[in-house]
């Protein structure tokens, strides 16, 4: 990845950007061609200028999200990087910037860094400032909406929209997965527990602006919660030990979560252990996970008929589950081509948390020596290290925390600006990639101080990043690497969240039965207490 010139602010504000002569001036002035009184910049020239400008305030992520990584994601998705100022690499950084600066419009984000540089004392006397002054005095004769501008540092919003349309969703998915794989390679011990790569899967709904195109594609929520709102459905696969997203799927609201979960199954490999909510109870989904030689843990769904095979201990037994013949016929009518096993051998672990109804965890890890009953359902432990406080299945709630941090702490909820499907997906992917990068920095900060990454505050880490943004803008790359980034990690590590094992946040109507439509009701999870 190209970095800004090392001469930025060498001797204080009076010498702003003086060493950019060796880089930007060669691009902006000497490599321009004169034609009819206008500087006609080729795509290569504009691309080099924007390579220099694109991430002055995002340089804290430069080593994590390298150009080689973006190129690898493009290759996996079968997408060309392209040419010009808005080629694929710059569009990724603009997607991250759009998530970071959620209150600004896309047109403001395109010129945000340049505007910040213009406000620095002495910018007008720099080669870049002089070239911009000459570009303003010229009359291009083009419409203000033209994607081609005489100034190489300017790109219109129309050009940005055109570039975004050429950016397929498959590339964003590949980038999220490649970034997660790079994190796993750099920190393998942070994602594994007792020989398993621990994963969690869950879904959420994302409220979108009430525009007709979005309403027609994504759909409107029905029922008591979110009724009448335009919403998209997202299902995420993440590592609950560090809250790092591994992959996502986004779809219209009418697509069921189980269907999106099946689309994420190819990302599951042998040796994985996937924690799921009982909303993902599906014979086909479980069979697909087993076929990939992976394991899962899920809460038992009410009304499922399981045949006990043998007992492993108190409240711990091995069962056999056979799908109902009518269910098998329905799958066949739907075009199910992959043969499903006639039965699944599972393990059921019954437990009860004080104040809640009795429940059970179902898993295909039937060997109690591999994972004991205590590993699955304990509430707290005083043992040091990664012994999962509380038990294994309750680590699934970390993905709920990820959704909360994305929506509330990172301001994704209520701040989606797009009016089309492409723009909405662009923003959602930018938010997920930004969240991955922040989480990566938090893991590195935790490792330097010997703290569990989940004990660090995401909100405070995001604030520290925001506070350092202007220092990153006005510092040389050497100063950033030697001083600012170590200082940033140290500050992030200072915000340790108190350990509160077993703590939960009550939900409204927790003690009331939930209406599921028709005459079906779901029993309340929490037991009502008197007094």
N, C-alpha and C positions, 0 to 999 in steps of 0.2 A: 504494500500500500504506500502510495506516495505521501510524504509528510511535508508540512509547510517548511519554508526555508529556515535555516538555523540563525538567520540574522535578524529575526523579529525581536525588536526591543533589545538590542545589544547593550545600549548605554542609557536606557531610560526613555521616557516619552518623547524627548526631542529628536531621537533618532529612530522613529517608528518605521519599520519595514524597509530600512535602507538597504539591506542585503537582498531584498527581493529583486534588485536589478539583475542578479545572476540567474533568476528563474522566471519570474512573472514578466519582467520587461522584455526578455527574449521572446516570450510567447505573445505578449500583447502588442508590442511595437515592431520589433524587427522581423517577426514572422508573419506579418500582415501584408496583404497585397493591395495596392491602390488601383481602384477602378471607378472612373466616373466621379471622383470626389468622395468616395466612400470606402471604408475599410471592409473588405469582404473576407470574413474569417472562415476558414474551413472547419469542418467538424473536429479534426484533430487538434486545432489550435484552441477551440472552445473547450474541448475535453481536458486539455492540460491546465487551462486556467481554473476550471471547476475542480479539478483534482487538488489544486492548491487551496481552494476556498471552502470546500464542502464540509470539513469537519474541524474547524478551528476550536469549536466549543464541545466537540465529541471525541477529542483525542484520548480521553481516558479509556475508550474502548478500542483504540486502534490496534493494539497487539492481539486482542481477542477476536475481532472480526477483520481478518486480513483479506487482502485482495485474492490470495490463493484460495482461501476458504470460500469466498463468493464465487470464484471461478469453478471450484469443485461442485458447488451446488448447481450452478448453471449447466455444467456438463451432465450431472445426474438428471436434471430435468429436461435436457435436450434443448436448451435455450442459448442463443448467442448473446454475448455481452453487448454487442452493438457499438456504435460510434457516436460521437457528439457529446455535448455537456451533460445530457440526461441519459447516458448509457447505464447499463444495469447496476454497476457498482454505486454510482451516484444516486440512483433511485432507491437503493437500499438505505443509504444514509439519510435521504430525504424522508423515507418512511419512518425511520427511527426519530428524526427531528420532528415529524408531524405528531408522533406520540408524546415526545418530550414537551413540545410547545403546544399543548392541546387547546389553548385558548386563541391561537392565531389561525388565520386562514392560510390556505395553501399558497396563495400569492405572497403573503408576508414571509412564510417559511423559506421561499425561494431566495429572498434577498436579505434574510435576517443577519447572517454572518457578515455580509458586506456592509450592511447598515451599521453594525457594531464597530467595524473597522473604520468606517468613515467618521465616527464620532471621536476617534482618538486624535489627540493633538499632533499636528504635523502630517496628517494623511494626505492633504492636498498637494504637498511638495514631493510626495513619493512618486515613482514612475507610474504605479497603478493609478494613483489619484490624478496625475496629469493626463494620462490616457483617457480616463473617464471624463475629465473636463473637456477634452477635445471631442469625444464622442457625443457629448451633449450639445456641443455647438454645431454639429453637422445636421443637415436635414436629409433624412434617409428617404423620404417620399413614400414610406411604407405605413400601413395602418398600425395603430397601437396594438392591435390584436395579432399582428404577424408574428409567427414563431421565430423568425429570423431578425435579429437586432444588430445594429452596427457595433454596439458595445459587447465585447466578448464575455463580460461579467454578467450580462443580463440574459435571462431566459423568461419568456412569457408564460403565463399560466396555461395558455392554450397548448404550448409545446409540452408542458408538464402533463397535461391531460392525455395528449397523444402518446407520450412515452408510457404512461401508466396503463393505457389500454393494451400495449404490447408486452406487458409484464404479466405472464400467466400465473395463476394460483399455484400451479405445480412447482414453480420456482420457489415461492415462499415456503411451501411445505418442505422442499428439499433443503433450503437454507436452515430452517428450524431443526431439522434432523441432523444435518452436518454439524451445526453448532453444538448440538447436544452430544454428538459423537466425539467432537473435539474436547468437550468438557470431560466426558467420561474417560477419554484417554489420558487427560492431564491429571484427573483426580479419581482414579478407579476405586479407591477405598471409600470414597464418599457416597457411592451409589450401591454398594454391596453389603449384604448382611447374612452371615452364616452360609456363605456360598451362593446365595441368590442375588440377582440384580433386582432390587425391590422397586416396583412400579405401582402407581395408583391410576385408576381410570374413573372419570366422572364427567358429567355434563352440566351445562348452565345455559341460560338464555340471556341474550344481549339486546337491550333496548336500542332501537334505531330511530332516526328522525322520521317524522310522519310525511314521507314523500310518496307519490303514487307509484313510481318505479320500484321503490323498496317494498311498498305494500304488496304490489302484484307478485314480486319474486319471493320475498321471505315470508310473507303472511302476517296475520294478526293473531295475537294471543286471545284465548277464550278462557272463560271461567273466572273465579273470584280474584286470582292473583294476576295482575298485569293485563286485565281485560281491556281490549281495544287498542293495545300498543303494538307497534310494528316491532317484531323481534326476530333475531336469528338464533339458531341453535349451534352451540359449540360443545364438542367432546374433546377432552384433553387426556393425553397419556404423559405422566410426569413421575419424577423420582421424589417420593415423599421425604426422604432423608435430608434433602437440601432444597426441596421445592423447585426443582429445575424442570421446566417443560421439555418433553422429548418429542412430542408430535401433537398435532391438532387436526380436527376436521370441522368445517363450518358448513352449514346447510340451511335451507328453508325450515321453517318451524314444523312443517308437516312431516318431515323425515324423523323417524323414531331414533332415540338415542342408541338403541341396540344395533340399528343398522349402521350408524356412524361408528360404533364400537367395532363392528366387524370389519369396517374399512381400516381400522387401526391395528388389527391383528397382525398383518404382515410386518409391523415394526417390532413385534414380540419375538424373541429368539429363545433358544434352548437355555434353560437355567434361570429364566425370569420368574418372578412371583408377582402376580398382578392382583391388587386389592380393589374390589368393586363393591358398589352399593347394590342392594337387592333389586333396584330398578333395572339392573342389567341381567337379571335372572333369565337365562335363555339356554336351552339345551344345545342349540346350534353354536352359540358363542362359546360356551364352555368346551364343546367338542373341538372347535377350531383351536383353542388355546392348548388343549391336551395334545392335538395333532402336531403342534410345534414344539412338543416336549417341554412345555412350560407349565407352571403351576398357577393357581389362583386361589383367592379367598373371598368369600361373598356371604352376606347374611342370608339365612334361610327364609324363603318366601312362604307365606302362609298358604296352606292347602295343598302343598306338593306331597305326593305319596312316595315315601322312601322305604325300602325293604332293608331291615337290619340284617347284616351279615355276621358281625361279631362285635363284642365289646372290648374296648382298649383300656377302660378304667371308668371311674365315676364321671358321668356326664360326658363321655367320650366314646364314640362308636363308629364302626365302618358300615356303610349302607350301600345299596345298589339302587340306581335311579334309571328307570326305563321310560322313554317318552310315550305318551299316549298315542295309540294308532291313528286317531283322528288328527293329531298334530303332525304326524309323519305324512299323512295323505295331503294335508294342506301344504306342507313344504314341497311335496312333489308337484302339486298343481302350480306352485309359484316358480317352478323351473329349477329346483334344487338338484344340481347334478352331482355334487360331491357326496359320496355315500357317508352316512352318519353311523357311528357305532350303535349297536343294539342297546347298550347300557353303559353307564359310567359308574365306576366304583369310587365312592366319595367318603369323606370323613366328616362327621357332625360333632361339633363341640358346643354343648349347651352351657349357658352362663346367664347370670343376672346381676346387673349393676343396681345397687340400692337406690330406690326411688323410680326405677324404670321397670317395664315389663320384662319377662324372661325372653331371651333371644338365643340364637345359635349361629355359629360360623360354620360354613361348609367349604371344604377344600379338597383337592385331589392329592395333597401330601398326606398319605395315610400312615407313614412311618412316624410313630411318636418319638423315636430317637432323633429324627431329623429336626422336627419342630414339636415341642411338647405343648400340652394344653396350656401351661402357664405362659409360654411364649406368645400364644395367641390372644389370651383374654385377661392378663393381669392388668390391674389398674395403676399400680405404681411400683417403683423399685428404688432401692438405694445403691444399686450396683453402678460403678462408674463405666464410662465408655458407651459404645453403641449397643446397649441392651434394651433399647426401645422403651421409653417411659411415656405413656403406659404401654399396654401390650401391642402386638404386631397389627392386629386388625384395626385398632383404633388409630394407627398411623395414617389410615385412609383419609382422616379428616384434614390432613395437611393440604390436600388438593382443594378442599373448601377454603382454606386460608389463602391459597394461591389465587382463587377466583376473587376473593375479597380484596386482596392486594392489587390485582389487576384493575378491578372495577372502581374501587373506592380510593385506595392510596395512590394509584397511578392515574386516576381520573379518566378511565376509559368509559365508565358509565355516564351517559348523558352528554358526552363530548364527541361523539362520532359526527363528523361534519359532512360526509359524503352523501350524494343524492343518487348514486348509481351503485350497482352491484360491485363493479370493479373498484370504485373508490372506497367502499365499505370494507372490502376484503384487504385492500392496501393498508388501511388504517389498523384493522384488527391484527394483521400480520406484523406491522410495525410495533404495535404494543407488545406482542408476544416476544419479538426479538429483543426489544429494549428490556423487558423483564428478565429474559435469559442473561443478558449482559450484566445487569445489576446484580442478579443472583450469583453470577460467576465471581464478580468482585467481592461479594460478601463472603463467599467460600474462601477466597484467598486471604481476606482479612481475618477470618476465623482461624485458618491454619497457622497464621503467623503468631497468634496469641494463644492457641490451644483451646479455643472455645468451640462448642458445637455450633455449626452454622445456623441452626434453627433458634439459637438463643440471641441472635443479633436482630435488631429492629430494621425491618424493610423501610418503614417510613423515614426513620432517621438517616438511613443510608441514602435514600433518594434526596433528602434535604442536603446532605453533605455534598452529593454530586452537583446539585443545583447551585450551592454556594460557591463551588470551585469553578463554575463554568466560565466566569469572566477572567479568572486567573489563567485558565487554560487558553483563553483567547489571546491574551497578551504576553504569553511566555514562549521562549524558544523550546523546540523539542527536547534539547538536552536538559533544560531546567524541568520540563514536565517529567522526563524519565527519572532524573536523579532526586528531585525534591517533591514535586506535586503528587505524583502517584503514590509513593510510599507514605506521604502525609495523608492522602485520602484513605488508604487502607487502614492506617492507624486510627483515624477519626471514626471510620465505620466500626472498627472493633471496640470502640469505647462504649457504644450504645448496646448494652447487654440487657435483654428482657428477663425479668425475674422468672425462675422456674416454678411453674404452677401445674404439676401433674394432676390429671383428672378434672381440670377446670373445664366447664362448658358454658355456652351462652344460651340461655333459654329462648325458645322460639314462641311466637304468639300461638295460642290454642294448642300447646303441646299436650295438654291433658284432655283434649277433645277428639272424638273420632273424626276422621277426614272423609268427606264424601267423594267417592271415586266415579260417580255417574251411575244412572239407573238406580238400582237398589243395593249397590255395593258400597261398603264402608270399610275403611282401614282403621284398625284399633289404634288408639293413641300410644305413642312411644313412652310417655311419662305417666306415672301413676299419680292420680290426684291425692293430695294429702289434706287432712282435716286441719282446721284452725287457721 
